[in-house]
């Protein structure tokens, strides 16, 4: 039997896959990979996993403990051939659903990947539950399902409020994915894990995920910040998030059915982040001017519509997407996950400057290693 894991070629999903393979040697993984051939599937997995494993170890774990299924969340029946789908249904003992579209600007992408894709995964899980039973269905959601909150500490019990307006298409679709899980698989133990702003790894500066990092670097270079210095940002490192996901999915009986994977009330203020960057040697000296927040929003809106050749529309669009997350001064209580793991996440000030330097010096690129010449590709399910 195997854990059916979606999203292994993504940022958080690659951490989760590596964590299970390294820490739970008795477990197998069934991986859904969007690829047209076995060669493309293995190369995509190597690209995502090389942040965690050397090639020889990657190949050893992939070929001894992983079953690959070529498919796509947006295709009917996940794009699987009937025989492959039947094998997956009969061979899975749990589902760990990490795959998602984080395209906060596109309703189309979020609805196709998050809603239609999750529904297809739930239908697959339904068939497995009817065939032999499932140990668990873990859905990786987001604290953004809480909707528009301001100046709050949100607990897991308070997170879903259908009367709240949503941040964006991503938050809206992820909230409904949680709802589908509870409504369509009521007898399967369901676990909902909601990361906050996932930004970098607390152990090293390298990252392969740059969307929010771009916004962070952009703000770090601005001498005038249109924010209240006492607003808090709930930033959590990806290594803590993935550790919590693996631990909670593998645990026999988690104490709760929902967890915020966040920094909670220990979240830093803008002032604390700026001071930490300055202590680490960041040359920009910042001044907080919260009265400029409205004007800043209008400038961002204008910059979004400038000609692409000017080179600022992309950055402005990125800031526009993340501004609600930067100005609501809302954090998400993390006592449940801290109690489960026995440790709190490393705070952003401990690794922010290293992340900044890596992203800025590489122009937001990771130095991927190519697939080694002569390495053979195996067949997939």
N, C-alpha and C positions, 0 to 999 in steps of 0.2 A: 504493500500500500504506500501511497505517496501523498505529500502535500501539494495540492494544485496551487501554484503561485503565478499570478499575473503581474506584469510590470517589471520583470527581472532585468530588462534592458534600460529601465529608468533609473533615476538617481537614488531614491529611497529603496526601490525594489532591489537594486544591485547590492546594497548594504544588507538587506534582509536575506537575500539568497546566500551571500557569502557567510553571514552569521550562522544560518542554519547548517550549511555544509561544514563549517569549521567547528561549530560547538555541539552539534548533534549528529555524530557519525553514524547513528543507526537509521537516520531519516533519509528518504528519497524525495526528490522534487520532480514534479511534473510541470514543465515550463511552457507557457504559451508564448511563442515568439512570432512577431510579424516579419515574415521572410518568405521569399519565393523558392528557396532551395536550402538544403542542409548546410551548404557552405556559407550562405549569407546568414543563417541562424547562428552558427557558431561564431562567425566574425562579429556579429552584433553583440553577442554575449561577451566575447573577449573585450570589446571596446568598453562595455559597461563595468566589467569585473576587474580590469587591470589596475584600477585604483586600490584594489584590495588584495589581489593575488598575483604572484609571478606566473608566467605562462605555463610552466611545467605543472605547477600545483593546480592551476585552473583546469587544464586538460584532464588531469587525473580525477578531480572531483566531478567535472562535467560528464565524463564518459563512464564513470563507475557508479554515479549516484543520481544522474538526472535523465529524465525522459523528455525529449523535445517534441512539441506539437506545433506545426506550422499553421498559424491562424491569425485572425484579426478580430478585435472586439467589435468592430463596426459591421462585420459580415454576418449574414444569417448563420445560426449554429456555430458562431465563432469562426466560420470559414473552414471547419474541420470536415474531412471526409467521414462518412458514416462509421466505418470501421475504427478510425482513430478516435472519434467521439465516444463510441461504445467502450473502447479500451480505457479511455480517460475516466468515464463514468464508473466503470467497474473497479478501477485501480486507485481512486482517490479516497483518502480518509478524512481530509479537511480541506478547506479553501482559505487562502490568504490573498485577498484581492487588493493589490497595490496599484494596478494600472489606472490611469486617469488622464484626462486632458486638463492641463493647468492654464489653458488659453483663456484668460479672464476677459478678453475682449470679444471672443467669438461664441455667440450662443449656439451656432451650428456645431462647432467642434465639441463643445461641452455636452450638448444634447446627444450627439451621435456616439461619442466615446463613453461619457459618464452614465447617461441614462440607458441608451440602447445596449451598450456594452455590458453594464452591470446587470441588466435584465437577462441577457443571454447567459452570463455567469450564474445567476440565480437559477435559471431554468436547468442548467447543467447540474447544479447542486441539488435541485429538486429531484432529478432523476437518480442521482447517487443516493440521496436520502431514502427514496422509495425502494432502491435496489438492496442496499445493505446498511444504511444509516451513516450519518456524518458526525464526526467528533466535534467539529466547530466550523463556523463561517466567520472569519475576521475581515471586517471592512475597514480599510484605511481611509478615513474621512478627513475632516479639517475643522478647526475651531471656528472657521468662517461661517459654518452652518448656524451659528448663533445670531447671524443677521446684524443689523446696524445697532450697536451698543456704544454708549459713550460714558466714560468715567466710571467703569464698573469692574468688579471682580466676579467673573462668571464661573459658576460651579457646573459640574456635569449634569446635575439634576435640573439646572436652569437653562441649559444650552439651547434646546429646541423650543422655540416659541413661534408658532405659525403666524402670529400677528405682527412679527417684526419684518421689516423690509430687508431684502437680501443685498449683500455687497455687490454682487456681480453674477454672471451666468455660472461661473465655477461654483460659487457657494450655493446657489439655488439648486443646481443639479445634484451636488453632493448631499444636500439635505434630503432630497427626495430619494436618493440611493439608500440612505439609512432607513427611510420609511418603507421602501420596497423590501428590504431585508427582513424587517420585523413583520410585515404583512404577508409576505409570500413564503417565508420559511419559519413559521412561528414555533415549530417543535424542534428546530435545530438550534443548539446553543450559539447565539450570536454575540459577537464582540465588536464594538465600534471604538476605534482608536483615532483621536483627533489631534494631529500635530498643529502647533501654532506656526509662527514664521520660522521656517527651517532655513538656517543660514550658516553654511560652513561646517567644518569638523573641528572639534575642540583639540584634537591631538596633532593635527598638521595643517598647514595652510592650503594645500592643494584641494581643488574642487573641480567637478565637471559640470556643475549646475550654476549658471551665471545670471539668470533673470533678476532675482532680488539682489544679487551681489552688484549688478550694474547700478541699481538704484542707490545702494549703500555707498559705492565709490563716488557716484555723482554728488551725493549729498556731502560726503566727506571733503570734497573739494570746494564746496560753497562757503565763503566766509560769512555770509548772512543766512541764517536758518530761520524759516518762517514758522517755527514751532515754539510751543511753551517748553522751556527747559525741564519742567517737572513732569511732562507727559512720559508715560512708560511704554516701552516696546517689548512685547512678549516674544523674544527671540530664543530659539532652542537649537543646539547643534545636532546635526544629522546622526552622529554616532550615538547620542543618547536616545534619539527617536527610534533608531533601528534596534538598539539593545532592548528597549521596552517592547517593541513589536514582537521580536523573537521570543522574549521571555514570556509575555502574556499569551501569545498564540500556543506556545508549547506547554504552558502550565495546565495541570489537570483541572483545577477549579479556580479561575480568577475570582477575586472577591466581588467584582462589579461587572456590569455588562457594557460600560462606557468609561473611557479615560481620556482626559486632556493630556497630551504629551507636550508639555509647555514649561515655561519658567515660573509661571504663577506670580505670586506676590514678591518673589525675588527678582522679577524683571527689572532691568535697569532703566533709569530715566535718560533722556537725551543728554542732560548735563553729565551724567556719569559716563556715558559712552564717549562723549567729547573729551572729557578729562583723561580717560584711559588712553585714548588715541594720542593726546598731547604728551602724556608721560612716556609713551612708547616711542616718541620721536616724530610724530606726524607734524609737518611744518605749518599746515593751515591753522590759523587761529579763528575760532568761530565766535560769532555774536548772535544771540537769539533775539529775533524780532517777531514775536507772535502776531503783532498787528498787521504784518504783511501776508498773513496766511491767505486771506481772500484775494489779494492782488496776485500772489504766487499762483493760485489756482487758475486765475484768468490768463496769466502769462503762459502757463503750461498748455491751456486750451488753445491759445493762439499759436504757440510753437508747434503743436501737433499738426497744424494745417499749412505749415510752410513747405516750400518745394523740397523734395527729397535731397536734391543736390546741395542744399545748405547744411545738411548733416546734423540737424537738431530735431527733426520730427520724430525719429525713432526713439531718441532719449526722452523726449517729452511724452510720447505715448506710453512708455514704460512707467514714467513717474505718475501719469494719470491713473494707470491701473492700480498702483500701490498706494496712492495717497490716502484712501480711506483707512488702510491698515496702519498708516503712519500718524494719523491725527485723531483717532477715536479714544486714545488713552484707556484702552480696555485690556485687561489681562485675564488669564484663565487658570483658575485654581488647579494646582497639580498635586495636591496631597495624596490622591489615590495612587498615582504612579510612583511617587516618592516612597510611599509605604510599601508598595510591591517590590520595588528594586532595592530599597534600603539606601538610596542615594539620590541627591538632587542633580540636575544638569549643571555643567560648568557654565558660568555666566559669560556673556558676550565680551566683556572687557578683557577676559583672559586670552582671547584669540583673535579679536577684531583686527588688530593692526597687521598681523601676519596674513590674514585673509585679504585685507586691502592690498598689501604689497604684492601678493601673488597675482591677484586679478589685474591690478594696474600694470604690473611689469610684463605680463603675458598678453595684454590686450584682450582679456577675457577668453583665453583659450587654454585647453589642457593639452599637454604634449603626448598625445596618444601614440602608442607603439603599434606598428602594423602587424598584421597576421604573419607569423614567421614563415618564410619560404620553406616549402617541403612538408609542412604539417598537413596531415591527412584529415579528411572530414568523414565522420561516420553517418550512417543513415539515421533518419528520425522516424517517429511513430507515424 
